[in-house]
Amino acid sequence: MSEDGPRIVVTVAAPVEAVWDAMRNKDKIRHWHGWEYEGTEGGPGLEEEIDLIYFTQVTADAASGILTLGNGDEFVVEAVEGGSRIALTRAPYGANPEWDAYYDDVTEGWITFLHQLRFAMEFHPGEPRRTLFYSGAGARSPIAELGVDPQPDDTPYELDLIGEPAKGQVWFTSEHQVGLTVDGWGNGLLVLSHIPPSEKKPDGASMAILSMYGDVDRDSLDARWKAWWEERYPTPLDLGG
């Protein structure tokens, strides 16, 4: 496969067989891929999205640990000291012209989802989650707005998270994203993303995915976050779905 596309690498503290199963079992894919949503106006929901991405025109070889998606993105899962390494090489830009406008967005999505996979495998293997998702255009970064300091992985933090005292640790950082574990969400996960205004995205783009476990008041959490988010990001994003 061409190496022209971006490469994303995540190491998971779990055996190859378990990681491969998490990527090929529909119920387990729901534990880490994307976020909960229902299709609207005939569009796909999360279940249909999983079917389309992971089970439509794909090539999966468990023996070699290689999964090639219908769009040409290729995953390689291999054993390393302490667990498994997942390396995703994206199909080159231009391989799927219909999605060229969203190429960078899809790459950012894979960064998020592979870190959500690692989190699910290491802290909540086999456990369902609940999620909340917010997105919008705007030049203001939710990372800065929330007072998040993108420190190295595993750095402890404490902050006020929209009226909720929160603590945990930094799960990951990338050029445009930061992930935080949140103790009060049943040891959940918050992923924040911000792409500043640019030629490709003149209005900028921000997203947040909240993953929670156990007995968490999701409705109350949604009410606080929705009010905060819509005040700062009233213009919706075109997510290409």
N, C-alpha and C positions, 0 to 999 in steps of 0.2 A: 504493500500500500504506500502511496506517496506520503512523504514526511512534511509536506508543505503546510498542513493544518496544524493548529495549536496542539500541544500535548499537555495533558493534565495527569498528575500522578498523586495517588493517595495510598498510604500504608495503613492497613487495618489489622488490629490485634485479634485476628481470628483465622482459623485454618482456611485454606483455599476452597475446600469442599463446602464449607458454610457460606463463604462469600459468593461462590458460584450459585449456590441454591438461592441466596438472597436476590440474585440478579435474574433468576429463571423461574421462580415461583411467584405467580401473580399476587397471591395474598401478601407475600413478604415484600414485593416491590412497592406495594402500597405503604409500607412502613417507612419508606425513605424517599421515594420519587415524588417530586413536586409538592402539591398541597391538595387538600380536599376541595373539590368544586363539582358542581353539576353543570351539564351542558345546557346552553341556552340557544333558543331559536334554531334548534336542530343541530347545533354544534356538539362536539364531543365533550364528555366529562372525563374525570380522572380514569375511570375504568376503560373507556374507549381510547384514551391517550396511551395507557399502558399497552393495550392490545396493539395499537398502531406502531408504537416505537419498538417494543421488545418481542413481538410475535408475528409481525407482518414482514415478509421478505427478508428475514434475518438468517444468518448462518451461525449456528452455535455448536462449538466443538468442546465438550467438557474435558476430553483427554488433554487437549492442548491449552485449555483455558482461554480460547479466543472466541469473542462474540462480535460479529460484524452486523451492524444495523442496516436497514434498507437504504439509508441515506449515505452509507459509506463510512460512518464513524466506527472505529474499531477499538474494542476493549481487549486488553490482555491481562489475565489474572494469574499471578505466579507466586509461589512460596518464597518468602524471604525470612531472615531471622526475626523472630517475634511475631510472625503472622503472614499476611499476604499483601502484595503490592498490586494495585489496580492502575494500569496505565491506559488512558484514553487518548487516541490520536484522532483528531477530527478530520473528516473529509476535507480536501482542499476547497477554498473559496471558489465558487463557480460550478462546483460539482452538481448543485441542485439550484438552478437559477431562480426558481419560485421562492426559495428561502434566503437568497443572498442578502436581502434587506435586513434579515434577522440573524445573520450569521454570528455576529458578536454577542447578541443576546443569548443565542443558544449555547455558545461557549461559556458565558457567565452562568447560565442555568446548570450546565454540567459541573462547574466548580461547586455550586451550591449543593447539588444533588449527591455528588460523591462524598462530600463532607457530611451530609445527612445520612448517607449509607454507613459511613464509618461510625458516626454517633450511634445509630440504631444498633449496629452490630456489637459495639463495645459496651453500651449501657442498657439497651433495651432489646436484646435479641428475641425475636418472635413476638414482641409486644406491640399491639396497635397503638396508634397515636391519634390525637386530634390536632387540627391545624387551623391557623388563621393566616390570611394573605392580604397584603395591601400593596398597591403600586400607584405611581403617579409621576407626572412630569414636574420638573422644577429644578432650580439651580441649588437649592439648599440640600445639604446632605443630612439624612436622618442619623447617620453615625455621629456627626458633630452636634446636631440638634438635641440628641439624647445624652450628650456628654460622654460618649463612649471613647475610651482611649485605646486605640489598636496596639496593644502590647504583644509581646511574643506569646506563642501558644503556651497554655497551662498557667499563665499569670492570673492570680486571683483578682477579683474586682468586687466592688460594692458601689451601687448607684441607685438613684431614684428613677424608676422606670415607669414614667407616666403615672405617678401617684402610688406606686408600689415599690417598697424597698426590695431591691434585688441584689443577689450575690451569686457567684459561681466562678467560672474561670474562662479565659479566652480559649475558644476551641480551635479557631483558625483565623488567619488573615490572608488576604490577597490584594491585588492592586485596587480593586473596587469593592471588596466585601470584608465583613468581619462577622464571625460567629461567636456567640457567647452561650455557655451553659447557664441555665436559670434554675436554681435550686427549688424555688417556689412553684415551679410548673411541673412538679413531680420529677425533678431533674430533667427539665426540658431544654429546648434549644431555640435561640433567637438568631436568625441570619438577617443582616442588614446589608443593603447594596446601594451604591450610588455611582452613577456615571455622570460626570460633569457635562455641561453644555459643550458641544463640539460641532464640527461640520456635519458629522453623521447624525448627531442627536442635538440639534440646536437648543432644545428646551431642557436637556438633561433627563435623567431617568432614575427613579428610586423605587426600591422594593423592600418588603419585610416579610419573612415567613416565621411564624411562631409555631413550634411543635411542643405539645404538652401531653402529659401522661397522668393516669390515675384520676383522682377526684379534684379536678381543677374547675373553677367556675368560668367556663369558656364564654358564656354570654356577657358576664360582667367585664371580662378581659376585652372582649370584642367592642363593647360599648366605649370603654376608655380609649382604646387604640384607634377606633374608627373616628371618634371626634377629634383626637389629636392629629391623625393623619390627614383627614379631609380639610382641616384648617390650613395645613401647610402644602398639601398636594391635591388641589381640587380638580386638576386636569388629568383624566385617565390616560394610561398608556395603551398603545396599540401592541398587544401581545402576540399578534400573528396567528391566533387560533381560530 
